[in-house]
Amino acid sequence: MKISMTINGRAVTSPDQIARALREATQKQIDGAMKRAAGPGVRVRKTREGYVAEGSEAQINAMARRLR
């Protein structure tokens, strides 16, 4: 049985492609949420260990509140 569906404008036909497309879409949403939550003066970098936020303590606390 062949599966065919469209995710974000891309046609996917195998389970591996579906998993990859969903993983990429999820990661894109997380990246966008992190960038939107970081206010002015906060720098967010993606590293091997995860995300690193640089800024004053008050700015980082405000970012954490926006992420909740």
Contacts in CASP RR format, 6 or more apart in sequence:
PFRMAT RR
TARGET T0000
AUTHOR 0000-0000-0000
METHOD contacts of the structure
MODEL  1
MKISMTINGRAVTSPDQIARALREATQKQIDGAMKRAAGPGVRVRKTREG
YVAEGSEAQINAMARRLR
2 13 0 8 1.000
3 12 0 8 1.000
3 13 0 8 1.000
3 14 0 8 1.000
3 15 0 8 1.000
3 18 0 8 1.000
4 11 0 8 1.000
4 12 0 8 1.000
4 13 0 8 1.000
5 11 0 8 1.000
5 12 0 8 1.000
5 18 0 8 1.000
6 12 0 8 1.000
7 18 0 8 1.000
7 21 0 8 1.000
7 22 0 8 1.000
7 25 0 8 1.000
8 21 0 8 1.000
8 25 0 8 1.000
10 21 0 8 1.000
12 18 0 8 1.000
12 21 0 8 1.000
31 46 0 8 1.000
33 67 0 8 1.000
34 44 0 8 1.000
34 51 0 8 1.000
34 67 0 8 1.000
35 44 0 8 1.000
36 66 0 8 1.000
37 63 0 8 1.000
37 66 0 8 1.000
37 67 0 8 1.000
38 44 0 8 1.000
38 53 0 8 1.000
38 63 0 8 1.000
39 59 0 8 1.000
39 62 0 8 1.000
39 63 0 8 1.000
39 66 0 8 1.000
41 55 0 8 1.000
41 56 0 8 1.000
41 59 0 8 1.000
42 53 0 8 1.000
42 54 0 8 1.000
42 55 0 8 1.000
42 59 0 8 1.000
42 60 0 8 1.000
42 63 0 8 1.000
43 53 0 8 1.000
43 54 0 8 1.000
43 55 0 8 1.000
44 51 0 8 1.000
44 52 0 8 1.000
44 53 0 8 1.000
44 54 0 8 1.000
45 51 0 8 1.000
45 52 0 8 1.000
45 54 0 8 1.000
46 52 0 8 1.000
53 60 0 8 1.000
53 63 0 8 1.000
END
